[in-house]
Amino acid sequence: MESQATTRWVYSFGDGKAQGRADMKNLLGGKGANLAEMSNLGLPVPAGFTITTEVCTYYYANGRSYPADLKTQVEAALADVERSIGSRFGDAADPLLVSVRSGARASMPGMMDTVLNLGLNDETVRGLARRSGDERFAFDSYRRFIQMYGNVVLGVDHHHFEEILEHAKRDRDITLDTEMTSADWQAVVQDYKKAVAHALGRPFPQDVHEQLWGAIGAVFGSWMNQRAITYRRLHDIPADWGTAVNVQAMVFGNMGEDCATGVAFTRDPSTGENRFYGEYLVNAQGEDVVAGIRTPQHLTVAGKLANKSDLPAMEEVMPEVFAQLDAVRLRLERHYRDMQDIEFTVQQGKLYMLQTRTGKRTAAAALKIAVDLCAEGVVTREEAVRRIEPSSLDQLLHPTLDPKAQRTVIARGLPASPGAASGKLVFSADEAESLSEMGEAVILCRIETSPEDIHGMHAARGILTTRGGMTSHAAVVARGMGRACVAGAGELRVDYKGQTVMVRGVTIKAGDVVTIDGSTGEVMLGEVPTIQPELSGDFATLMGWADGIRRMRVRTNAETPLDARTAVRFGAEGIGLCRTEHMFFDTDRIVAVREMILAEDEAGRRAALAKIEPMQRRDFVELFGIMKGLPVTIRLLDPPLHEFLPNTEEEMAEVAAAAGIDAPRVRHRALQLHEANPMLGHRGCRLGISYPEIYEMQARAIFEAAVEVFRDSGETVTPEIMIPLVGSRKELDILKAVIDRVAGEVMQASGRRIDYLVGTMIELPRAALRAGDIAASAEFFSFGTNDLTQTTFGISRDDAASFLPDYQRHGILEHDPFVSLDQEGVGELVRLAVSRGRETRPDVKLGICGEHGGDPSSIRFCEQVGLDYVSCSPYRVPIARLAAAQATLAGERVGRD
C-alpha cells in the first residue's frame, strides 16, 4: 500500500466519467463502485464522490480519527461536484445539497445510516425556495433533513419528531403530509429545532461543513452499531471490511407532480420472471418508498393489474421517462450480466440513476434467473452454478400450504417473500427471539419493520407487516433470509400496548397461532397443513448441471425409511451414516434391548439379541431396497448402554415387570452403567470389545438382509460396515475378525457371495494421528467431525452454546466450530489422516458424515483435501450437491491461477 501522504482516500464520479470502476468494490464499497461504473457508462448519475473503506479501517485503528490529508481531498472532490452542478455548498442564494450514504462491499440494506438534503440551514433553505420556485418543497426538505440528521448524527430519538408532526397535523385537522402548507412546514421546522436544542443543550448546526463531517462520522460510526453487527454475523460479513461513504449531489423527487422516486428490479425478485418489477411514488423522496410510510404505486401497467391496484402506473403517468428507465434497465442487466436492483429519481421530468446493485432474490428466482440467463447466452452453465448460494436452496426444500386444506383467511397483504409459515403471534423482535430460543414457532407482526428488528426477523418463521410495499425493509430482508413475509396488510389494526391485532371484527391476541402465505399474501387464523415441495423445472436443470461438474459424491445420514426416501428424492447417492442405535429406541424393540442390557451373562445377552436380530434385519432390508444398489454405510452400535435404560421409578418398574426381575435390580444395573463423562466412556468400539455378541448380531442382520434383497429383487448390495470410536488398529482388527467370521457363516449358509467393506469413523485425535496404521485394516474412513470437533477442542457440543458467542464476540473463533468446520485445528487432523491413510492404502475410501457434511464452507475444505464424498441430513443434500460443484469449480480456478 502507498504511504499515507500519497494515498487517495477519495474517488469522484459524475458527468459521464469516474475515477473508480465496478471491480473496485473492496475499496469503494458496492454502492460507490457501481455509481462509478454507471457514470462511466454515460448514465445520468448525479455527481459525487466516495470516501474509501480504507478510511473506515483507519478510523477504527486510530481512535476514531481521520487521515491528515482526508479533509483536503474531500474539499477538492466537493469543488468538482460544485462545478458539475453549478451550485455551491453553503451558498445562501443557490445552495448545493448532498446526500451522505454508507456503502459496504456486501449489500446490507437498511443496516447503516443515511442522511439526505444535507447543506440546508436557515439561510440556504430560502435559496432553495427561490431556485425551485416552491417554498413548501424547500421547508419540507429542511424538516426532513433536521429529522434525519437529528436522529442519525445527533442521536435525538425519532419519536420526538414524529410527535411534533402528529400534533401539527392534528391541530390543522389533516391526515396526509402532502396537505401541509409552506407555513405549516416552517412552523414544524422551528419546533424540530427546539426539540434538538432541548435534547442536546445546543442548537441544530447551521455550518454546512460541520453538518457534512458529522454525517461522514455517523456513517463510519454506524458500521459498528448493533443492527449492523447482527447483520454481519448472520451473513458472515467480516468486520474488518469496513464501509465506504458516498457523498452525492441531491436530486429531488419531491419538487412537484413532475417528480418521482422509485426502486426497481430488472426481473421479478420473487419469481425470477423476466419482467420489469418495481414501485414508485410521485412527489416523494427515496426513503418514502422503502420506509413503507406511503403505499407505493407500480411501475408497469402489468404490475398494477396483477396486484389489483387502483393507483396509476408510472408507465401511464410518465410514459417518456418510463421508456428511458426501461432502456436503462435493459442496458444495466446486459452490462452486469445479472438481475439488478436499481434506485432512481425523476426531477422535473429528468431521470437520474442513484444506485444499481446485484438484486437480492428468493431461491426460486435465483434458479430461474440463472437458468434463463444461460438460455439467453448471457452466462455459461458454470457461471449459473456459481451464482446460486447453496444455503438458499433451503427455501425450496420445505413445505408449502396444502391447497386442499381448510383455511380461514382474515386479511390479505402483498406477497413479499414466498413460503408458508405458522406460529404464535408476537409483536416485538425481542419477544420473537426469546420465544424462538424456547423452541416456539413465531410470526413477528409489526406495523412496519426497521433495521432494529433484524434479530427478531431472523428468529421468526414468518413476518407480517401492516405497512410497506414489495421493496420495503421487511420484504427485502425477509427474501434475503428465506423467511415468509406478507407486507402491507393494511386491514390489520395493530395495538402494541394491548398486544392485539384487529381485523374484520376479529381480535387476535399475542400467543394466538396464525399462518401466513408469503406467495399469495394471505393471513389466516390457526395452523394450516402443508405439503412437500416439488423439485422440478429450473431446480432440476441447475442441479443437473451441478451434478455434471462436481467431483465428490453426496450421500445422506439416514436410518428411517422416510429419511432415506426423502434423501433419494433430493438426489442422494447413498447413505453415508446409518446410526443403528436409533433403530434400537423403537417401542417394539426397546424392551428386548433393555433385556439384553440387564442380562448378567453372555447367554442372557445372546437370548435377548436373538429377539432383536430379525427386527434389525427388516430395517436393513427396507433401507437396501430404497437405496437400490447405492452404497450404504452402517455404523454399529455407538452410544453407551445406560442411554437405553429408563430414568424414572415408574419406567424402571415397567422394565422390571417386562424382564421378569425386580425393580431394585434395574436400578442397580443403571447405577452400574452410570458414567461421569459418557461421551468419553464405555461406548463405540469399546462396547464391541466388551460385548462382541452385539456387533456379531448386527453384522449377521446386515449380511442376511443383503442376501434377502438380492434374492427378492436381484439388487446387489455392497454394505459398508463402520466401527465407531476406534483409536488404535488393534481395536479394529479384533472387531473386523468378528465381522469377517459372521460374513463367512452367512455366505456359506446362503450359498451367495457378499462383497462388503469394513472401515472406521475417524472421530478421535489419536485415530487421525495413527491413520496410517489404522488404514492397514480399514478399507474406508468416515470423518465423524461432530465428535472430532468435541475431542479436539475439549468442548461439549451440548454445553457450548452458553459461551461460544463470547468467543465469537472476542474474535477467538470466527464461526461456531460445530456449524462450520474449524479448518485450522480439526481440519489439520483431517488433512493428516487423509495423507497418512492414503500413504498406507492408496484406494482407501474417504468421506465425512458429521453435520459439517451439509455446510458449504466445510464442503469446500473437503474438496481441497480430496475426500470422495460428503454425507449430510436429507434436506441438506441439494445444498451439498451444489456446494460440491462450486468447490470443484473453485479448485479448477485455483489450479489455473
Secondary structure by P-SEA (a helix, b strand, c coil): cccccccccccccccccccccccccccccaaaaaaaaaaaacccccccccccaaaaaaaaacccccccaaaaaaaaaaaaaaaaaccccccccbbbbbbbbbbccccccccbbbbccccccccaaaaaaaaaccaaaaaaaaaaaaaaaacccccccaaaaaaaaaaaaaaacccccccccaaaaaaaaaaaaaaaaaaccccccccaaaaaaaaaaaaaaacccaaaaaaaaaacccccbbbbbbbbbbbbcccccccccccccccccccccccccccccccccaaaaaacccccccccaaaaaaacccccccccccaaaaaaaaaaaaaaaaaaccbbbbbbbbcccbbbbcccccccccaaaaaaaaaaaaaaccccaaaaaaacccccccccccccccccccccccccccccccccccccccccaaaaaaaaaabbbbbbbbccccccaaaaaaaccbbbbcccccccaaaaaaaaacbbbbcccccccccccccccccccccccccbbbbbccccccccccbbbbbbbbbcaaaaaaaaaaaacccbbbbbbcccaaaaaaaaaacccccccccaaaaaaccccaaaaaaaaacccaaaaaaaaaaaaaaaaaaaaaaaaaacccbbbbbcccccccccccccaaaaaaaaaaacccaaaaaaaaaaaccccccccccccccccccaaaaaaaaaaaaaaaaaaaaccccccbbbbbbcccccaaaaaaaaaaaaaaaaaaaaaacbbbbbbbbbbcccaaaaaaaaaaaacccbbbcaaaaaaaaaaccccccccccaaaaaaaccccccccccccccaaaaaaaaaaaaaaaacccbbbbbcccccccaaaaaaaaaacccbbbbcccaaaaaaaaaaaaaaaaaaaaac
